[in-house]
Amino acid sequence: MSEDPRTIERWLSYLKDEADAAFLYRTLAGVEKDEARRGIYLELASVEDRHAKLWTEVLERHGRAVSAGGASPSTRARLMGWIARRFGAKHLLPRLLAEEGREVKKYIGLSKSEPAEDVRDAALVLARESGEHAGRLAQLGGGAGEPWHRTGSGGFLRNVVYGFNDGLTANFGLVAGVIGADVSAHVVLVSGVAGMIADALSMGSSGYLAAKSEREVWAHEIGLEEEELRLMPELEREELALLYEAKGIARERAQGMAREVMENPRLALDEKVREELGIGGSHASPLREGWVTGTATALGAFLPVLPFLFSTGATAIWTSFALAMSSHFLVGAARSLFTGRAFLRSGIDMFLVGLGVAAVGYVVGDFVARNL
């Protein structure tokens, strides 16, 4: 029985991925000084060898012979191995964890989409074992949970700060450019207001689309979690017990709670979604996200324009400059709440960004006015 060339090539890529993983786990074992961790890496490598053998058998059953040595490590895998040997396992572990996470998603999808029954069966085995690998790697790295799920939310305050920052910087550059062109205050005002509206609409629509996409991601992750509960309930039960233990519940009690929860599929899904994915409670709607981000952007963009409503000439220009620069410093300092950087340094960095934007805008405006 033979398959079309594209399918065969896809299966060969899966074989190469498994061979790469086995090579990298052995590389980790070679640089690991802790005996217990080295043993885990070697065990994972042997499982990956079995995965590679499984794909070899699939390919042979479908008319594609594989050499006795199987797939050799790719250039990318050899480079990653060199990095691990040169700089230590910590640089390779996160990449392997992410790769195992991608494999879980990939193989769950294969278990539902492949027409060949033997491939669907193989994909189920690989999804379960890749999930186990990801869990063990997460624990070795000091974490827990399932790395193939990615959820998160920016939050109201973050949207306000970053929206305000974007509007302020973009429109300050525009206003500086128009000032550099040596036009009347009325033109500066009209240009600034137009820029404010454009920035607000752009950022507001971006906020709306980002929130809408995030909701779609949540729906996808919940669907994936539901499928995992159906395909590998034992692994999910162990993962739930681990989450309970991480909260300080005794192991036996945590395992008992996990068993009770798993008896009710709907309750199990709700619990996993809340405890593991962090999806639960109220989340901002796309419309609210768009409104908040757009409004914050408009407020930031309006500041460089504000002085031209009340004065003209040098007074308006220097007042606009002072207001925009002080705002850059303050919004940079506010960003330190999210970046973890020092308050003063973050403010100064943003101040310098604003100064650079103003200088470039002014020079460009002057150049255009003189040469066009």
C-alpha positions as CSV (number, residue, x, y, z in Angstrom):
1,M,0.0,0.0,0.0
2,S,1.5,3.3,-1.0
3,E,0.6,7.0,-0.4
4,D,1.0,10.1,-2.4
5,P,4.4,11.8,-2.3
6,R,3.3,14.7,-0.1
7,T,2.0,12.4,2.6
8,I,5.2,10.4,2.5
9,E,7.3,13.6,2.8
10,R,5.2,14.7,5.7
11,W,5.7,11.4,7.5
12,L,9.4,11.5,6.8
13,S,9.5,15.0,8.4
14,Y,7.9,13.4,11.5
15,L,10.5,10.7,11.5
16,K,13.3,13.3,11.3
17,D,11.7,15.3,14.2
18,E,11.8,12.2,16.4
19,A,15.3,11.4,15.4
20,D,16.3,15.0,16.2
21,A,14.7,14.8,19.6
22,A,16.5,11.6,20.5
23,F,19.8,13.1,19.5
24,L,19.1,16.2,21.6
25,Y,18.0,14.3,24.7
26,R,21.3,12.3,24.5
27,T,23.2,15.6,24.1
28,L,21.5,16.8,27.3
29,A,22.4,13.6,29.1
30,G,26.0,14.1,28.0
31,V,26.3,17.6,29.5
32,E,24.1,16.9,32.6
33,K,26.0,16.4,35.8
34,D,23.1,15.3,38.0
35,E,22.8,11.6,37.8
36,A,19.0,11.5,38.2
37,R,18.4,14.1,35.5
38,R,20.8,12.4,33.2
39,G,18.8,9.2,33.6
40,I,15.6,11.0,32.7
41,Y,17.2,12.4,29.5
42,L,18.4,9.0,28.5
43,E,15.0,7.5,29.1
44,L,13.3,10.2,27.0
45,A,15.9,9.6,24.2
46,S,15.0,5.9,24.2
47,V,11.3,6.7,23.9
48,E,12.1,9.1,21.0
49,D,14.0,6.2,19.4
50,R,10.8,4.2,19.7
51,H,8.8,7.0,18.1
52,A,11.3,7.1,15.2
53,K,10.9,3.3,14.8
54,L,7.2,3.7,14.8
55,W,7.3,6.2,11.9
56,T,9.8,3.9,10.1
57,E,7.3,1.1,10.3
58,V,4.5,3.3,9.1
59,L,6.5,4.4,6.1
60,E,7.5,0.9,5.2
61,R,3.9,-0.3,5.4
62,H,3.0,2.4,3.0
63,G,5.7,1.7,0.4
64,R,8.6,3.8,1.5
65,A,11.7,2.0,2.7
66,V,13.9,3.7,5.3
67,S,17.6,3.0,5.6
68,A,18.8,0.8,8.5
69,G,20.3,3.8,10.3
70,G,17.1,5.7,10.2
71,A,17.1,9.5,10.0
72,S,20.3,11.3,11.0
73,P,20.2,14.5,13.1
74,S,19.5,17.6,11.1
75,T,21.8,20.5,10.8
76,R,19.5,22.5,13.1
77,A,19.6,19.7,15.7
78,R,23.4,19.5,15.5
79,L,23.6,23.3,16.0
80,M,21.3,23.2,19.0
81,G,23.4,20.3,20.4
82,W,26.6,22.4,20.0
83,I,24.9,25.2,21.9
84,A,24.0,22.9,24.7
85,R,27.5,21.4,24.9
86,R,29.0,24.9,24.8
87,F,26.7,26.8,27.1
88,G,24.8,24.2,29.1
89,A,21.5,22.4,29.1
90,K,19.5,25.4,30.2
91,H,19.7,26.9,26.7
92,L,18.3,23.8,25.1
93,L,15.6,22.7,27.6
94,P,13.1,25.4,26.8
95,R,13.3,24.7,23.1
96,L,12.7,21.0,23.6
97,L,9.8,21.8,25.9
98,A,8.2,24.0,23.2
99,E,8.9,21.2,20.6
100,E,7.2,18.6,22.7
101,G,4.2,21.0,23.1
102,R,4.0,21.4,19.4
103,E,4.1,17.7,18.9
104,V,1.1,17.1,21.2
105,K,-1.0,19.5,19.1
106,K,0.3,18.0,15.9
107,Y,-0.4,14.4,16.8
108,I,-3.8,15.1,18.3
109,G,-4.6,16.7,15.0
110,L,-3.3,13.7,13.1
111,S,-5.3,11.3,15.2
112,K,-8.5,13.0,13.9
113,S,-7.5,13.8,10.3
114,E,-5.4,10.9,8.9
115,P,-7.4,8.5,6.7
116,A,-5.0,5.6,7.4
117,E,-6.1,3.7,10.6
118,D,-2.5,2.6,11.5
119,V,-1.4,6.3,11.4
120,R,-4.2,7.5,13.6
121,D,-3.4,4.8,16.1
122,A,0.3,5.8,16.0
123,A,-0.6,9.5,16.4
124,L,-2.6,8.7,19.6
125,V,0.4,6.9,21.1
126,L,2.7,9.7,20.2
127,A,0.4,12.4,21.5
128,R,0.2,10.7,24.9
129,E,3.9,10.1,25.2
130,S,4.8,13.6,23.9
131,G,2.5,15.0,26.6
132,E,4.3,12.9,29.2
133,H,7.6,14.2,28.0
134,A,6.4,17.8,28.1
135,G,5.2,17.4,31.7
136,R,8.5,15.9,32.8
137,L,10.5,18.6,31.0
138,A,8.4,21.3,32.6
139,Q,9.1,19.8,36.0
140,L,12.9,19.6,35.3
141,G,12.7,23.2,34.3
142,G,11.0,24.1,37.6
143,G,7.5,24.6,36.1
144,A,4.2,22.8,35.7
145,G,1.3,22.7,33.4
146,E,1.1,21.9,29.7
147,P,3.3,24.1,27.4
148,W,1.2,23.5,24.3
149,H,-1.5,25.8,25.8
150,R,-0.8,29.5,25.5
151,T,-3.3,32.0,27.0
152,G,-3.0,35.4,28.6
153,S,-4.5,38.9,28.7
154,G,-2.9,42.3,28.6
155,G,-5.2,43.9,31.2
156,F,-6.9,47.3,31.4
157,L,-4.0,49.3,32.8
158,R,-1.5,47.9,30.3
159,N,-3.8,48.8,27.4
160,V,-4.2,52.3,28.7
161,V,-0.4,52.8,29.2
162,Y,0.6,51.3,25.9
163,G,-2.2,53.0,23.9
164,F,-1.4,56.4,25.4
165,N,2.3,55.8,24.7
166,D,1.7,54.9,21.1
167,G,-0.6,57.9,20.4
168,L,1.8,60.3,22.2
169,T,4.9,59.2,20.3
170,A,3.4,58.9,16.9
171,N,1.5,62.2,16.9
172,F,4.4,64.1,18.5
173,G,6.6,63.0,15.6
174,L,3.9,64.2,13.2
175,V,3.5,67.6,14.9
176,A,7.2,68.1,15.0
177,G,7.4,67.3,11.3
178,V,4.7,69.9,10.5
179,I,6.4,72.5,12.7
180,G,9.7,71.8,10.8
181,A,7.9,72.6,7.6
182,D,7.3,76.1,9.0
183,V,3.6,76.3,8.4
184,S,0.9,78.2,10.3
185,A,-0.4,77.2,13.7
186,H,-3.7,76.4,12.1
187,V,-2.1,73.8,9.8
188,V,-0.3,72.3,12.8
189,L,-3.6,72.0,14.6
190,V,-5.4,70.4,11.8
191,S,-2.6,68.0,11.1
192,G,-2.4,67.0,14.7
193,V,-6.1,66.4,15.1
194,A,-6.1,64.3,11.9
195,G,-3.2,62.3,13.2
196,M,-4.9,61.9,16.6
197,I,-8.0,60.5,14.9
198,A,-6.0,58.2,12.6
199,D,-3.9,56.9,15.5
200,A,-6.9,56.3,17.7
201,L,-8.8,54.4,15.0
202,S,-5.8,52.3,14.1
203,M,-5.0,51.4,17.7
204,G,-8.6,50.9,18.6
205,S,-9.2,48.5,15.8
206,S,-6.0,46.7,16.6
207,G,-7.1,46.3,20.2
208,Y,-10.5,45.0,19.1
209,L,-8.9,42.4,16.7
210,A,-6.3,41.3,19.3
211,A,-9.0,40.7,21.9
212,K,-11.2,38.9,19.3
213,S,-8.2,36.7,18.3
214,E,-7.5,36.0,22.0
215,R,-11.0,34.7,22.5
216,E,-10.6,32.5,19.5
217,V,-7.3,31.2,21.0
218,W,-9.2,30.4,24.2
219,A,-11.9,28.5,22.4
220,H,-9.2,26.5,20.5
221,E,-7.3,25.7,23.7
222,I,-10.5,24.7,25.5
223,G,-11.3,22.4,22.6
224,L,-7.8,20.9,22.7
225,E,-8.0,20.4,26.5
226,E,-11.4,18.6,26.0
227,E,-9.8,16.3,23.4
228,E,-6.9,15.6,25.7
229,L,-9.2,14.6,28.5
230,R,-10.8,12.1,26.1
231,L,-7.6,10.7,24.6
232,M,-5.3,10.6,27.6
233,P,-7.4,10.7,30.8
234,E,-4.7,9.2,33.0
235,L,-2.1,11.8,32.1
236,E,-4.7,14.5,32.6
237,R,-5.6,13.1,36.0
238,E,-1.9,13.1,37.1
239,E,-1.5,16.7,35.8
240,L,-4.6,17.8,37.8
241,A,-3.2,16.2,40.9
242,L,0.1,18.0,40.3
243,L,-1.7,21.3,40.1
244,Y,-3.4,20.6,43.4
245,E,-0.1,19.6,45.0
246,A,1.5,22.9,43.8
247,K,-1.2,24.7,45.9
248,G,0.0,22.9,49.0
249,I,-2.5,20.0,49.1
250,A,-1.0,16.7,50.4
251,R,-0.2,14.2,47.6
252,E,-2.7,11.6,48.6
253,R,-5.5,14.1,49.0
254,A,-4.6,15.8,45.7
255,Q,-4.7,12.5,43.9
256,G,-8.1,11.7,45.5
257,M,-9.5,15.0,44.5
258,A,-8.2,14.6,40.9
259,R,-9.9,11.1,40.7
260,E,-13.2,12.6,41.9
261,V,-13.1,15.4,39.4
262,M,-12.2,13.2,36.5
263,E,-15.3,11.1,37.1
264,N,-17.3,14.0,35.8
265,P,-16.1,15.0,32.3
266,R,-17.7,18.5,32.3
267,L,-16.4,19.2,35.8
268,A,-13.0,18.0,34.8
269,L,-12.9,20.3,31.8
270,D,-14.0,23.3,33.8
271,E,-11.4,22.5,36.5
272,K,-8.5,22.1,33.9
273,V,-9.5,25.2,32.1
274,R,-9.6,27.3,35.3
275,E,-6.6,25.8,37.1
276,E,-4.3,25.1,34.1
277,L,-5.2,27.5,31.4
278,G,-6.2,30.4,33.7
279,I,-9.4,31.0,31.7
280,G,-12.2,31.8,33.9
281,G,-14.2,34.7,35.3
282,S,-14.7,37.9,33.4
283,H,-12.6,39.0,30.5
284,A,-12.8,42.2,28.5
285,S,-14.9,42.0,25.4
286,P,-13.3,42.9,22.0
287,L,-15.4,46.1,21.9
288,R,-14.3,47.2,25.3
289,E,-10.7,46.5,24.5
290,G,-10.9,48.5,21.3
291,W,-12.7,51.4,23.0
292,V,-10.1,51.5,25.9
293,T,-7.1,51.3,23.6
294,G,-8.5,53.8,21.1
295,T,-9.4,56.3,23.8
296,A,-6.0,56.0,25.5
297,T,-4.3,56.5,22.2
298,A,-6.4,59.6,21.4
299,L,-5.6,61.1,24.8
300,G,-1.8,60.6,24.3
301,A,-2.0,61.9,20.7
302,F,-3.9,65.0,21.8
303,L,-1.3,66.3,24.2
304,P,1.2,67.6,21.6
305,V,-1.8,69.4,19.8
306,L,-3.3,70.9,23.0
307,P,-1.2,74.1,23.2
308,F,-2.1,75.1,19.6
309,L,-5.7,75.5,20.7
310,F,-4.8,78.4,23.0
311,S,-1.7,80.0,21.5
312,T,0.5,80.3,18.4
313,G,4.1,80.8,17.4
314,A,7.0,80.0,19.7
315,T,4.9,79.8,22.8
316,A,2.7,77.0,21.4
317,I,5.7,75.2,20.0
318,W,7.7,75.2,23.2
319,T,4.7,74.4,25.4
320,S,3.9,71.5,23.1
321,F,7.5,70.3,23.3
322,A,7.6,70.6,27.1
323,L,4.3,68.8,27.6
324,A,5.1,66.0,25.2
325,M,8.6,65.4,26.7
326,S,7.4,65.4,30.3
327,S,4.6,63.0,29.2
328,H,7.2,60.7,27.5
329,F,9.1,60.5,30.8
330,L,6.0,59.8,32.8
331,V,4.6,57.1,30.5
332,G,8.0,55.5,30.3
333,A,8.1,55.4,34.1
334,A,4.6,53.9,34.1
335,R,5.8,51.1,31.8
336,S,8.2,50.0,34.4
337,L,5.2,48.5,36.2
338,F,5.0,45.9,33.4
339,T,8.6,45.6,32.3
340,G,10.2,45.4,35.8
341,R,12.8,47.9,34.9
342,A,13.9,50.7,37.2
343,F,11.4,53.6,37.3
344,L,13.9,56.4,36.5
345,R,15.8,54.5,33.8
346,S,12.6,53.5,32.0
347,G,11.4,57.1,32.2
348,I,14.7,58.5,30.8
349,D,14.7,55.9,28.0
350,M,11.2,57.0,26.9
351,F,12.3,60.6,27.2
352,L,15.2,60.0,24.8
353,V,12.8,58.1,22.4
354,G,10.5,61.1,22.4
355,L,13.4,63.5,21.8
356,G,14.7,61.4,18.9
357,V,11.2,61.2,17.3
358,A,10.9,65.0,17.6
359,A,14.3,65.6,16.0
360,V,13.7,63.2,13.1
361,G,10.2,64.6,12.5
362,Y,11.4,68.2,12.5
363,V,14.4,67.5,10.2
364,V,12.2,65.5,7.7
365,G,9.5,68.2,7.7
366,D,12.1,70.9,7.1
367,F,13.7,68.9,4.3
368,V,10.4,68.3,2.6
369,A,9.3,71.9,2.8
370,R,12.6,73.1,1.3
371,N,12.9,70.6,-1.5
372,L,9.4,69.8,-2.6
